[in-house]
Amino acid sequence: MSSFTLADLVEIVDARAKADPSESWTAKLVAAGQPKAAKKLGEEAVETVIAAIEGDKAALTSEAADLLYHLMVVLKIGGVALQDVLGELERRTGQSGLAEKASRKN
């Protein structure tokens, strides 16, 4: 079992974001800004959905990894800490998903 965590991924994204954009995909995405990074996140989300619908476990694993990576980049650019996202998830566990969803302002 792997001991790699999302916190490890955040540290890697943080370090690579400081690299030369000509040498790091992460730095290139960060330099391009949130619109480019968010577009890539959306593309990876669609690819993850397709893999899930097709029932391709290997593709789903790979695309989910891409999705998580691009989410960490988008969060970094947006100035949102992973811990804040986890805190929001923790807050939501105190109520049913249906109640939580109903309480959101649309």
C-alpha positions as CSV (number, residue, x, y, z in Angstrom):
1,M,0.0,0.0,0.0
2,S,1.3,3.4,-1.0
3,S,2.0,6.0,1.7
4,F,1.8,8.9,-0.8
5,T,-0.7,11.5,0.3
6,L,-2.5,14.5,-1.2
7,A,-0.3,16.6,1.2
8,D,2.8,15.1,-0.6
9,L,1.2,16.1,-3.9
10,V,0.7,19.7,-2.6
11,E,4.3,19.9,-1.6
12,I,5.4,18.7,-5.0
13,V,3.1,21.2,-6.8
14,D,4.4,24.0,-4.5
15,A,8.1,23.1,-5.3
16,R,7.6,22.7,-9.0
17,A,5.6,25.9,-9.3
18,K,8.8,27.8,-8.5
19,A,10.8,26.1,-11.3
20,D,11.5,27.6,-14.7
21,P,8.3,27.2,-16.9
22,S,10.4,25.9,-19.7
23,E,11.4,22.9,-17.5
24,S,8.3,22.2,-15.5
25,W,4.7,21.6,-16.6
26,T,3.5,22.8,-13.2
27,A,5.4,26.0,-13.5
28,K,4.1,26.5,-17.0
29,L,0.5,26.0,-15.8
30,V,1.0,28.4,-12.9
31,A,2.6,31.0,-15.2
32,A,-0.2,30.7,-17.7
33,G,-2.7,31.6,-15.0
34,Q,-6.0,30.3,-13.6
35,P,-7.9,30.2,-16.9
36,K,-5.4,27.8,-18.5
37,A,-5.1,25.6,-15.3
38,A,-8.9,25.5,-14.9
39,K,-9.4,24.5,-18.5
40,K,-6.9,21.6,-18.0
41,L,-8.8,20.6,-14.8
42,G,-12.0,20.5,-16.8
43,E,-10.5,18.4,-19.5
44,E,-9.2,15.9,-17.0
45,A,-12.6,15.8,-15.3
46,V,-14.2,14.9,-18.6
47,E,-11.6,12.3,-19.3
48,T,-12.2,10.8,-15.8
49,V,-15.9,10.7,-16.4
50,I,-15.4,8.9,-19.7
51,A,-13.1,6.3,-18.1
52,A,-15.6,5.7,-15.4
53,I,-18.5,5.3,-17.8
54,E,-16.5,2.9,-19.9
55,G,-15.6,0.8,-16.9
56,D,-11.9,1.0,-17.7
57,K,-10.2,0.7,-14.3
58,A,-6.7,1.4,-15.5
59,A,-7.8,4.5,-17.4
60,L,-9.9,5.6,-14.5
61,T,-6.9,5.3,-12.1
62,S,-4.7,7.3,-14.5
63,E,-7.3,10.0,-15.2
64,A,-8.2,10.4,-11.5
65,A,-4.5,11.0,-10.8
66,D,-4.4,13.6,-13.5
67,L,-7.6,15.2,-12.1
68,L,-6.2,15.4,-8.6
69,Y,-2.9,16.9,-9.8
70,H,-4.7,19.5,-11.8
71,L,-7.0,20.3,-8.9
72,M,-4.0,20.9,-6.7
73,V,-2.6,23.3,-9.3
74,V,-5.9,25.2,-9.5
75,L,-6.1,25.4,-5.8
76,K,-2.6,26.7,-5.6
77,I,-3.2,29.4,-8.1
78,G,-6.5,30.3,-6.4
79,G,-4.8,30.6,-3.0
80,V,-6.9,27.8,-1.5
81,A,-5.1,25.5,0.9
82,L,-5.9,21.8,0.7
83,Q,-6.5,21.9,4.4
84,D,-9.3,24.4,3.8
85,V,-10.9,22.0,1.4
86,L,-10.6,19.1,3.8
87,G,-12.0,21.4,6.6
88,E,-15.0,22.0,4.4
89,L,-15.5,18.3,3.8
90,E,-15.2,17.7,7.5
91,R,-17.8,20.3,8.3
92,R,-20.2,18.7,5.8
93,T,-19.8,15.2,7.5
94,G,-21.9,16.5,10.4
95,Q,-25.1,16.4,8.3
96,S,-26.5,14.2,5.6
97,G,-25.5,15.0,2.0
98,L,-29.1,15.8,1.1
99,A,-29.4,18.2,4.0
100,E,-26.1,19.9,3.1
101,K,-27.0,20.2,-0.5
102,A,-30.4,21.7,0.3
103,S,-28.8,24.3,2.6
104,R,-26.6,25.7,-0.2
105,K,-27.6,28.9,-2.0
106,N,-28.0,28.3,-5.7
